[in-house]
């Protein structure tokens, strides 16, 4: 790849500043399609470095109950992959710098067609994709289509990923690697910083990409603990929960601002 995209630039900038990345996840269309872009801008204003925009899907198998409900609420608002792309394009009218990654499942991409998806994602201003249920053995074609358009393909690694498979995934990954901190679904507990440290050390033998840690991160303390040995923290369930519980769109933005602000302060401490 000859050009850096926003993900590469953002991590290079953070590295130069000696800072950790805060990656925030929300579900597109959760809380109403018209409220997603304002929420994205609020995330950035509160200290988010990269946005993961969840593409709603009827069977989000890696997600815990909180994010599953977020997907259900978004689907009730008829949020599709194409609508997600429209939201990113709208976001880009005011924000040309913040990286946006679409996080979702293979079925909507297959339905749209992988090449059509890659073209539309680039045109909308998307910077990368994380396709949860697309295994490394089947990721080659999409990887090529994204790479040709300077989009990054983000992969998940888990505590149970063996070294041979880790090496295979590292050969495909770009942008950054998302390390799942625990065995379980999003929002689960039992975070073990020592295990995170040991596994990040192991992963670094196979890749020099930035390593961001997600699953089970609920506040500044947990974000700081996992990012100590990595390059950043991914926060999702606590934000989706706040959006689901908010009485209004304004209240959702206020809650998200408070959560992200507290985590940002902890990461920068």
Backbone bond lengths (Angstrom), bond angles and torsions (degrees), N, CA, C in turn:
res aa  C-N    CA-C-N  psi(-1)  N-CA   C-N-CA  omega(-1)  CA-C   N-CA-C  phi
1 X - - - 1.455 - - 1.525 109.60 -
2 X 1.301 116.71 127.82 1.453 120.48 -174.20 1.520 112.21 -93.76
3 X 1.316 118.94 -28.28 1.456 121.56 -176.97 1.522 109.90 -106.87
4 X 1.314 114.95 147.48 1.450 119.33 170.85 1.522 108.37 -87.49
5 X 1.325 116.18 136.99 1.453 116.52 171.30 1.527 109.00 -98.66
6 X 1.315 117.64 -173.45 1.469 120.51 -172.97 1.525 111.98 -61.03
7 X 1.337 117.04 -35.11 1.468 119.27 179.83 1.518 109.87 -61.96
8 X 1.333 116.86 -48.81 1.461 121.38 179.76 1.524 111.12 -59.63
9 X 1.343 116.10 -45.44 1.467 119.97 -178.94 1.514 111.25 -63.45
10 X 1.324 116.46 -41.30 1.463 119.43 -178.10 1.527 111.56 -64.48
11 X 1.321 117.08 -45.25 1.459 118.83 -179.68 1.529 111.12 -67.89
12 X 1.330 117.22 -36.35 1.459 119.57 176.96 1.523 110.58 -62.91
13 X 1.324 116.78 -41.01 1.457 120.97 178.40 1.518 112.42 -65.51
14 X 1.324 116.30 -43.55 1.460 120.64 178.75 1.524 111.00 -63.21
15 X 1.325 115.25 -41.21 1.464 119.80 -179.87 1.538 109.92 -62.75
16 X 1.326 116.29 -42.26 1.458 120.31 179.94 1.525 111.66 -63.95
17 X 1.342 115.69 -31.21 1.467 120.84 -179.49 1.528 112.15 -88.29
18 X 1.335 117.14 -6.93 1.456 120.09 -177.23 1.512 112.92 69.42
19 X 1.331 116.87 32.48 1.470 121.41 -176.49 1.523 110.45 -114.98
20 X 1.344 115.58 158.24 1.451 122.67 178.05 1.528 109.73 -96.11
21 X 1.321 115.44 148.37 1.463 120.82 -179.95 1.528 110.66 -80.93
22 X 1.314 115.84 138.47 1.464 122.02 169.68 1.520 107.40 -108.93
23 X 1.338 115.21 111.91 1.464 122.29 179.67 1.523 107.15 -104.51
24 X 1.325 117.13 122.79 1.465 121.43 -176.85 1.517 110.80 -113.94
25 X 1.338 115.24 134.95 1.467 122.29 -178.50 1.521 109.90 -112.29
26 X 1.323 116.02 130.16 1.467 122.37 166.98 1.525 107.63 -134.17
27 X 1.323 116.12 161.35 1.463 121.24 178.17 1.528 108.53 -93.78
28 X 1.311 117.16 125.70 1.466 121.20 178.19 1.529 109.66 -60.14
29 X 1.309 116.20 130.76 1.456 120.74 178.02 1.500 114.81 88.56
30 X 1.335 118.30 -10.09 1.458 121.25 177.57 1.522 108.64 -71.74
31 X 1.319 116.18 125.49 1.457 119.97 -174.86 1.509 113.07 87.49
32 X 1.346 116.43 6.56 1.459 121.42 -179.69 1.506 111.11 105.98
33 X 1.332 116.25 132.43 1.471 120.77 -176.55 1.515 112.20 -57.34
34 X 1.331 117.13 -34.34 1.459 120.47 -177.17 1.528 112.36 -71.98
35 X 1.342 117.03 -12.76 1.462 120.30 -177.04 1.521 113.40 -99.27
36 X 1.340 118.02 -7.50 1.466 119.80 -175.66 1.528 112.08 -67.67
37 X 1.311 117.88 -48.25 1.468 119.76 -178.34 1.530 111.30 -63.77
38 X 1.351 120.13 -44.70 1.474 118.58 173.28 1.523 113.17 -57.10
39 X 1.330 117.73 -36.57 1.465 120.54 176.79 1.529 110.79 -65.74
40 X 1.322 116.66 -39.79 1.476 120.13 177.96 1.525 110.33 -61.37
41 X 1.324 116.90 -44.05 1.463 119.41 178.40 1.529 111.22 -65.08
42 X 1.336 116.68 -35.64 1.462 119.78 177.47 1.522 111.39 -65.43
43 X 1.323 116.87 -39.57 1.460 120.82 176.85 1.526 110.40 -56.48
44 X 1.324 116.07 -46.21 1.469 120.68 -178.23 1.527 110.10 -66.15
45 X 1.315 116.73 -44.98 1.466 120.62 -178.61 1.524 111.83 -61.99
46 X 1.332 116.78 -27.07 1.464 121.38 -176.83 1.520 113.16 -90.61
47 X 1.348 117.99 -5.97 1.453 119.81 174.69 1.513 116.27 121.71
48 X 1.332 117.77 10.07 1.464 120.65 177.87 1.528 110.33 -74.38
49 X 1.335 115.98 137.37 1.466 121.02 179.19 1.524 112.79 -94.89
50 X 1.331 117.43 -37.83 1.463 122.98 178.68 1.522 108.05 -136.35
51 X 1.324 116.55 142.60 1.457 121.66 178.55 1.521 109.52 -108.71
52 X 1.328 115.55 129.10 1.465 121.51 168.17 1.516 106.88 -101.18
53 X 1.311 116.21 116.41 1.456 121.37 -179.76 1.525 108.40 -101.15
54 X 1.314 116.10 112.29 1.449 120.86 -178.41 1.517 111.83 -72.72
55 X 1.330 116.30 129.71 1.468 122.02 176.34 1.530 107.35 -90.04
56 X 1.331 118.57 115.76 1.466 120.33 -174.65 1.524 112.24 -59.05
57 X 1.327 114.94 139.84 1.462 121.68 -178.84 1.521 107.90 -146.91
58 X 1.314 115.86 146.97 1.469 121.18 -173.94 1.521 113.47 -71.74
59 X 1.334 117.96 -19.62 1.461 120.46 -176.92 1.525 109.87 -136.30
60 X 1.351 117.29 67.59 1.470 120.36 -176.97 1.523 111.11 -78.49
61 X 1.318 116.06 84.25 1.466 122.49 -165.14 1.522 114.70 -65.97
62 X 1.319 118.55 -25.20 1.469 119.38 -178.37 1.522 112.02 -86.18
63 X 1.324 115.89 -4.28 1.457 119.31 -171.50 1.525 111.82 -95.52
64 X 1.323 115.27 145.58 1.451 121.57 172.22 1.520 110.43 -78.61
65 X 1.328 117.81 -179.49 1.471 121.19 -174.03 1.516 114.23 -61.30
66 X 1.333 117.92 -32.67 1.464 119.95 -178.20 1.523 110.83 -64.39
67 X 1.335 116.61 -49.99 1.465 119.29 -177.98 1.519 110.85 -74.69
68 X 1.334 117.90 -31.43 1.467 119.38 173.55 1.529 110.39 -56.67
69 X 1.327 116.55 -43.93 1.471 119.76 178.93 1.523 110.70 -65.36
70 X 1.330 116.70 -34.93 1.463 119.45 175.63 1.519 111.66 -62.01
71 X 1.333 116.67 -41.56 1.466 120.87 175.73 1.527 110.60 -62.06
72 X 1.314 116.42 -43.38 1.472 119.96 -179.77 1.521 110.91 -62.60
73 X 1.332 116.84 -43.83 1.472 119.54 179.05 1.528 110.39 -62.46
74 X 1.334 116.46 -40.91 1.466 120.19 -179.29 1.526 111.12 -66.43
75 X 1.323 117.01 -39.46 1.467 120.16 178.76 1.525 111.30 -66.62
76 X 1.330 116.88 -31.84 1.470 119.77 174.98 1.525 110.84 -62.34
77 X 1.329 116.42 -27.62 1.475 121.34 176.71 1.530 111.45 -89.43
78 X 1.339 116.08 12.13 1.477 121.66 176.31 1.532 111.96 60.89
79 X 1.307 116.71 38.29 1.465 120.38 -179.58 1.521 110.14 -81.91
80 X 1.317 116.17 119.12 1.463 122.91 -178.72 1.518 110.00 -111.30
81 X 1.333 116.83 173.25 1.458 120.90 175.46 1.524 110.47 -59.43
82 X 1.315 117.66 -41.91 1.473 120.02 179.67 1.529 111.15 -63.61
83 X 1.332 116.85 -37.42 1.466 119.24 177.00 1.526 110.90 -66.22
84 X 1.340 116.50 -36.37 1.463 119.80 176.12 1.519 110.30 -59.74
85 X 1.319 116.62 -43.54 1.463 120.56 179.31 1.530 111.19 -64.22
86 X 1.323 116.23 -37.50 1.466 119.78 176.51 1.521 111.37 -63.78
87 X 1.336 116.21 -37.20 1.462 120.44 178.04 1.525 110.91 -64.33
88 X 1.335 116.61 -42.54 1.460 119.47 178.69 1.530 110.06 -63.03
89 X 1.327 116.98 -42.88 1.470 120.31 178.77 1.528 110.71 -60.43
90 X 1.333 116.51 -40.10 1.472 120.09 177.75 1.529 110.55 -66.15
91 X 1.326 117.17 -41.71 1.466 122.24 178.13 1.527 110.28 -58.87
92 X 1.323 116.37 -39.61 1.472 121.45 -177.08 1.532 112.84 -66.47
93 X 1.324 118.02 -18.55 1.466 118.88 179.14 1.522 111.42 -64.41
94 X 1.343 116.58 -26.82 1.459 120.65 179.51 1.523 113.37 -112.62
95 X 1.311 117.68 -21.01 1.464 121.08 -175.29 1.524 109.21 -130.66
96 X 1.316 115.40 106.56 1.470 120.41 -179.12 1.523 112.59 -96.47
97 X 1.329 117.42 -1.52 1.461 120.45 -169.50 1.522 115.66 -113.19
98 X 1.329 119.17 -35.03 1.463 121.02 -172.60 1.525 110.80 -72.02
99 X 1.337 118.35 125.02 1.465 120.12 178.21 1.527 111.35 -65.06
100 X 1.329 115.28 139.39 1.466 121.95 176.01 1.521 108.80 -125.04
101 X 1.322 115.01 125.19 1.467 121.99 178.33 1.519 107.92 -113.40
102 X 1.318 117.26 131.77 1.461 120.76 172.61 1.520 108.44 -86.34
103 X 1.342 116.30 121.95 1.457 121.15 179.26 1.516 108.49 -112.91
104 X 1.331 115.67 121.10 1.452 118.00 -177.44 1.511 111.68 -166.82
105 X 1.319 114.84 -149.27 1.458 122.61 -172.00 1.522 109.79 -125.75
106 X 1.328 115.01 163.61 1.462 120.32 -169.68 1.526 113.33 -70.39
107 X 1.334 117.12 -30.44 1.463 119.56 -172.44 1.531 113.53 -57.07
108 X 1.340 120.63 -49.37 1.465 119.18 179.13 1.527 113.39 -61.33
109 X 1.341 116.90 -34.59 1.465 120.12 177.97 1.522 110.28 -68.27
110 X 1.332 116.14 -43.50 1.467 120.30 177.37 1.526 110.56 -60.15
111 X 1.317 115.83 -40.60 1.472 119.78 -178.80 1.527 111.28 -65.05
112 X 1.323 116.07 -41.61 1.468 120.03 178.74 1.524 110.98 -73.15
113 X 1.319 116.34 -30.61 1.468 122.12 -172.01 1.507 108.31 99.59
114 X 1.324 117.17 127.03 1.459 121.02 -172.18 1.526 112.35 -59.79
115 X 1.336 117.04 -41.47 1.471 118.83 -179.10 1.524 110.91 -69.16
116 X 1.334 116.38 -41.39 1.466 119.41 176.70 1.519 110.81 -60.91
117 X 1.340 115.88 -40.13 1.466 120.42 178.59 1.522 110.71 -62.54
118 X 1.317 116.71 -47.94 1.458 120.06 -177.97 1.532 111.06 -60.86
119 X 1.340 116.33 -42.76 1.466 120.77 178.30 1.523 110.93 -62.79
120 X 1.341 115.98 -48.48 1.461 120.27 -176.73 1.521 111.41 -66.64
121 X 1.336 116.61 -36.46 1.461 119.80 179.14 1.524 110.70 -64.56
122 X 1.322 116.04 -46.03 1.467 119.23 178.15 1.525 110.71 -60.10
123 X 1.321 116.65 -46.41 1.459 120.69 -176.56 1.527 111.84 -64.37
124 X 1.337 116.95 -31.09 1.465 120.84 -179.00 1.518 112.68 -78.57
125 X 1.336 116.84 -18.48 1.456 119.85 -177.72 1.512 114.25 100.83
126 X 1.341 116.52 18.27 1.465 121.36 174.05 1.529 108.67 -73.43
127 X 1.324 116.23 148.85 1.464 120.59 -177.88 1.518 113.72 -109.69
128 X 1.329 117.37 -18.80 1.450 119.56 -179.27 1.518 110.86 -171.75
129 X 1.327 114.21 170.99 1.462 120.74 179.88 1.519 109.78 -134.78
130 X 1.319 114.97 143.39 1.460 121.94 172.41 1.519 106.21 -125.48
131 X 1.332 116.10 109.31 1.465 121.51 -176.20 1.524 107.59 -106.59
132 X 1.322 115.71 102.80 1.463 122.05 -166.36 1.525 112.65 -57.68
133 X 1.326 116.72 -43.00 1.465 120.37 -171.50 1.527 113.27 -102.72
134 X 1.329 116.92 21.75 1.461 120.36 176.78 1.529 108.01 -101.62
135 X 1.341 118.14 103.39 1.458 119.97 -176.88 1.522 111.72 -70.44
136 X 1.319 114.87 158.53 1.462 120.29 -177.95 1.520 111.88 -56.06
137 X 1.345 116.83 -35.72 1.469 120.69 -178.10 1.524 112.47 -63.19
138 X 1.332 117.41 -23.29 1.467 121.23 -177.31 1.526 112.81 -112.85
139 X 1.323 117.29 5.10 1.458 120.97 -171.61 1.526 113.58 -87.62
140 X 1.328 118.10 -10.08 1.457 120.84 -174.30 1.517 115.36 -54.24
141 X 1.338 119.05 -52.08 1.468 119.73 -177.80 1.531 113.49 -60.05
142 X 1.345 117.36 -46.23 1.464 119.31 178.75 1.523 110.36 -66.38
143 X 1.311 116.48 -38.44 1.463 120.54 178.63 1.529 110.67 -56.57
144 X 1.331 115.70 -44.80 1.470 120.38 -179.43 1.525 110.84 -64.85
145 X 1.333 116.80 -44.53 1.467 120.90 -178.50 1.526 111.07 -63.04
146 X 1.332 116.78 -40.68 1.465 119.96 178.59 1.528 110.39 -68.65
147 X 1.322 116.19 -45.01 1.466 120.84 -177.54 1.521 111.57 -60.64
148 X 1.327 116.82 -39.41 1.468 121.05 179.77 1.525 111.46 -61.51
149 X 1.327 116.75 -23.11 1.468 121.55 -178.48 1.530 111.69 -107.31
150 X 1.334 116.15 15.69 1.465 123.01 -179.80 1.523 112.52 58.31
151 X 1.324 116.33 32.64 1.460 121.30 172.06 1.522 108.32 -100.05
152 X 1.313 116.19 146.17 1.456 121.13 -176.59 1.529 110.83 -95.52
153 X 1.318 115.11 144.89 1.461 121.63 178.96 1.526 107.98 -109.47
154 X 1.325 116.03 112.28 1.463 122.11 -175.01 1.523 108.64 -94.81
155 X 1.318 116.64 134.56 1.462 121.53 179.62 1.519 111.13 -118.77
156 X 1.325 114.07 152.25 1.461 121.89 174.86 1.524 110.06 -92.45
157 X 1.320 116.23 139.31 1.454 122.70 167.52 1.525 107.69 -123.38
158 X 1.314 116.90 147.74 1.461 121.42 -174.69 1.529 110.52 -126.13
159 X 1.329 117.63 169.92 1.471 119.57 177.15 1.525 113.27 -60.98
160 X 1.327 117.64 -20.48 1.463 120.61 -177.76 1.525 113.02 -98.11
161 X 1.338 118.61 2.08 1.460 121.34 178.55 1.529 109.71 -70.58
162 X 1.342 116.58 118.52 1.459 121.23 179.46 1.518 111.86 -74.61
163 X 1.332 115.96 164.83 1.458 120.49 -175.10 1.525 113.06 -62.23
164 X 1.322 117.37 -38.30 1.461 119.75 -178.95 1.525 110.95 -65.12
165 X 1.317 115.87 -44.29 1.462 119.81 179.00 1.533 110.65 -70.55
166 X 1.310 115.69 -36.17 1.455 120.35 177.34 1.523 110.33 -57.68
167 X 1.319 115.72 -44.09 1.462 120.23 179.54 1.526 111.14 -64.60
168 X 1.338 116.91 -38.77 1.464 121.35 178.16 1.534 110.76 -62.30
169 X 1.334 116.05 -46.36 1.459 120.47 -178.70 1.528 110.65 -67.67
170 X 1.328 116.08 -40.40 1.465 119.52 179.90 1.526 111.48 -60.33
171 X 1.337 116.94 -31.10 1.455 120.71 178.28 1.518 113.81 -70.52
172 X 1.333 116.88 -18.85 1.457 121.72 179.46 1.527 112.83 -100.17
173 X 1.334 116.53 -29.64 1.462 121.19 -170.12 1.524 111.95 -69.25
174 X 1.326 115.11 152.48 1.456 122.45 173.53 1.521 108.17 -149.81
175 X 1.322 116.55 163.75 1.463 120.74 -178.94 1.511 112.02 84.66
176 X 1.320 116.24 -77.04 1.453 122.96 172.47 1.515 107.96 -161.27
177 X 1.326 116.51 169.51 1.459 122.27 176.08 1.521 107.98 -109.96
178 X 1.324 116.05 134.25 1.463 122.91 179.40 1.524 107.19 -98.42
179 X 1.337 115.71 109.85 1.465 119.87 178.26 1.525 109.86 -93.64
180 X 1.329 116.10 121.75 1.464 122.91 177.34 1.528 107.29 -80.58
181 X 1.314 116.90 116.71 1.459 121.22 -166.37 1.520 114.64 -74.13
182 X 1.318 117.96 -13.91 1.458 119.69 -174.56 1.515 110.80 -150.91
183 X 1.317 115.70 165.13 1.457 121.83 175.54 1.527 107.65 -82.62
184 X 1.315 116.81 112.61 1.456 119.76 -177.71 1.513 110.65 150.45
185 X 1.317 115.01 -166.08 1.461 121.17 -176.94 1.524 109.81 -102.85
186 X 1.327 116.05 173.46 1.455 120.65 178.15 1.516 110.25 -57.50
187 X 1.335 115.02 142.61 1.451 120.29 177.70 1.513 114.63 84.76
188 X 1.334 117.45 -4.66 1.459 120.02 -179.90 1.529 110.36 -68.41
189 X 1.323 116.00 163.86 1.457 120.65 -178.95 1.505 111.61 -100.42
190 X 1.327 115.91 -153.29 1.467 123.58 174.65 1.521 111.95 64.82
191 X 1.332 117.09 42.02 1.459 120.93 177.76 1.523 109.47 -70.23
192 X 1.339 116.43 131.03 1.458 122.55 -177.91 1.535 108.72 -121.48
193 X 1.336 117.37 96.35 1.477 119.59 -177.28 1.520 113.38 -58.41
194 X 1.339 118.66 -32.73 1.464 120.45 179.30 1.526 111.04 -65.07
195 X 1.329 116.28 -41.41 1.459 120.36 177.31 1.529 110.66 -64.59
196 X 1.334 115.81 -41.32 1.465 120.39 177.46 1.530 109.91 -58.90
197 X 1.314 116.63 -46.99 1.468 120.91 -179.79 1.527 111.21 -58.66
198 X 1.330 115.96 -47.29 1.468 119.75 -176.88 1.522 111.25 -63.90
199 X 1.327 116.44 -41.68 1.461 119.55 -177.90 1.530 111.91 -72.81
200 X 1.330 117.82 -35.53 1.461 119.39 176.29 1.524 110.47 -64.83
201 X 1.324 116.60 -37.72 1.471 120.40 176.27 1.524 110.41 -60.92
202 X 1.330 115.69 -41.73 1.469 120.63 179.02 1.529 110.77 -65.77
203 X 1.319 117.25 -43.72 1.462 121.49 -178.31 1.527 110.76 -63.48
204 X 1.322 116.98 -36.70 1.471 120.51 -177.15 1.524 112.23 -65.09
205 X 1.315 117.57 -16.94 1.462 119.16 175.90 1.527 111.25 -70.79
206 X 1.337 116.65 -16.23 1.464 120.82 -173.54 1.533 113.68 -113.32
207 X 1.329 118.07 -13.35 1.469 118.88 -177.30 1.518 110.07 -153.78
208 X 1.334 115.72 149.41 1.463 119.99 173.22 1.527 110.98 -106.08
209 X 1.344 117.35 11.21 1.461 120.79 175.05 1.528 110.23 -67.38
210 X 1.334 117.88 153.06 1.461 119.92 173.38 1.533 110.63 -58.57
211 X 1.325 116.46 145.90 1.464 122.36 179.63 1.521 108.71 -115.86
212 X 1.341 115.89 119.58 1.463 121.01 176.85 1.521 108.88 -113.89
213 X 1.325 115.52 141.82 1.460 121.95 -173.23 1.520 109.61 -110.52
214 X 1.351 115.78 131.05 1.450 120.91 178.09 1.510 112.29 -136.78
215 X 1.333 117.00 179.13 1.465 127.43 -176.05 1.533 108.95 78.67
216 X 1.305 117.86 120.07 1.453 122.17 174.90 1.517 114.61 84.07
217 X 1.328 118.21 8.18 1.467 120.66 -179.88 1.531 108.24 -97.64
218 X 1.318 115.88 117.86 1.458 120.81 -169.90 1.523 114.00 -118.51
219 X 1.338 117.16 -16.96 1.470 119.48 -173.30 1.523 109.01 -159.18
220 X 1.322 114.30 -177.54 1.449 119.25 -177.72 1.513 113.61 -62.43
221 X 1.324 116.92 -38.79 1.465 120.45 -178.45 1.522 111.78 -62.40
222 X 1.341 116.94 -47.50 1.461 119.87 -179.53 1.521 111.28 -69.75
223 X 1.329 117.69 -36.09 1.470 120.62 178.38 1.526 110.70 -64.30
224 X 1.319 115.76 -42.76 1.465 119.02 -179.38 1.529 111.03 -67.35
225 X 1.341 116.47 -38.08 1.462 120.44 -178.57 1.530 111.31 -62.01
226 X 1.343 116.77 -44.98 1.470 118.86 -175.63 1.518 112.39 -79.30
227 X 1.328 116.90 -26.08 1.469 118.94 -177.25 1.526 112.14 -85.31
228 X 1.330 116.73 -8.22 1.465 119.70 -178.89 1.521 111.45 -57.20
229 X 1.333 116.25 -37.73 1.460 120.84 -178.94 1.535 112.14 -105.88
230 X 1.330 116.27 -0.44 1.457 120.66 178.49 1.514 110.62 -117.52
231 X 1.331 115.30 -166.03 1.458 120.36 -177.61 1.526 113.17 -106.57
232 X 1.331 116.80 -2.78 1.447 118.57 179.34 1.504 112.26 173.67
233 X 1.341 115.11 172.44 1.454 122.88 -179.28 1.522 109.96 -123.80
234 X 1.334 115.19 143.11 1.465 121.90 177.61 1.525 107.97 -108.81
235 X 1.329 116.18 125.46 1.457 122.02 -177.11 1.520 108.33 -119.28
236 X 1.344 116.98 128.20 1.457 119.03 -177.10 1.516 114.59 -138.30
237 X 1.325 117.23 -64.20 1.464 121.00 -170.52 1.524 112.53 -57.54
238 X 1.331 117.20 -40.23 1.458 119.26 -177.76 1.527 110.68 -65.81
239 X 1.332 117.46 -31.89 1.470 120.69 176.92 1.521 111.31 -73.86
240 X 1.330 116.24 -43.92 1.472 120.36 179.53 1.523 110.28 -63.54
241 X 1.332 117.11 -37.99 1.458 121.20 176.90 1.524 110.77 -61.88
242 X 1.325 116.62 -44.59 1.466 120.99 -179.83 1.521 111.21 -62.82
243 X 1.324 116.70 -40.40 1.466 120.40 178.63 1.524 110.31 -64.62
244 X 1.341 116.19 -42.14 1.459 120.23 -179.27 1.516 113.33 -66.50
245 X 1.330 116.89 -30.65 1.462 120.97 -176.78 1.524 113.13 -89.18
246 X 1.326 117.14 -12.97 1.467 120.52 -174.35 1.531 111.38 -69.15
247 X 1.308 115.32 142.28 1.464 120.94 -178.63 1.520 112.40 -80.79
248 X 1.333 117.07 -16.36 1.464 120.71 -178.69 1.518 108.90 -155.09
249 X 1.332 115.40 168.67 1.465 119.63 178.58 1.523 110.87 -63.26
250 X 1.331 116.50 -39.17 1.461 120.11 178.82 1.514 111.63 -64.69
251 X 1.335 116.49 -40.34 1.458 120.64 178.55 1.530 110.78 -65.21
252 X 1.337 116.87 -36.42 1.471 120.68 177.67 1.515 110.41 -63.08
253 X 1.326 116.99 -43.88 1.467 120.07 179.31 1.527 111.01 -64.64
254 X 1.336 116.74 -39.56 1.466 120.30 179.07 1.527 110.83 -63.84
255 X 1.330 116.76 -42.87 1.465 120.52 -179.75 1.521 111.03 -64.60
256 X 1.329 115.83 -45.24 1.470 121.02 179.03 1.527 109.88 -61.18
257 X 1.324 116.84 -41.97 1.471 120.86 -179.83 1.526 110.65 -60.96
258 X 1.328 117.12 -42.35 1.464 120.89 -178.09 1.526 111.03 -66.55
259 X 1.333 116.83 -43.58 1.466 121.01 -178.59 1.519 110.88 -65.67
260 X 1.331 116.31 -49.43 1.459 120.43 -178.11 1.532 110.58 -64.77
261 X 1.328 116.29 -40.06 1.454 119.87 179.96 1.525 112.40 -60.62
262 X 1.339 116.03 -42.32 1.466 120.45 179.99 1.527 110.91 -65.49
263 X 1.323 116.42 -40.66 1.473 120.15 179.74 1.532 110.09 -69.53
264 X 1.321 116.64 -41.01 1.464 120.06 178.57 1.539 111.08 -58.97
265 X 1.321 114.90 -44.36 1.463 119.62 -179.88 1.525 111.00 -61.31
266 X 1.346 116.24 -41.86 1.470 120.51 179.72 1.522 111.29 -65.76
267 X 1.328 117.33 -42.07 1.462 120.33 -179.61 1.527 111.75 -65.19
268 X 1.328 116.07 -32.33 1.462 119.88 -177.11 1.528 113.22 -88.26
269 X 1.315 116.02 -9.18 1.478 119.80 -176.03 1.524 110.77 -64.12
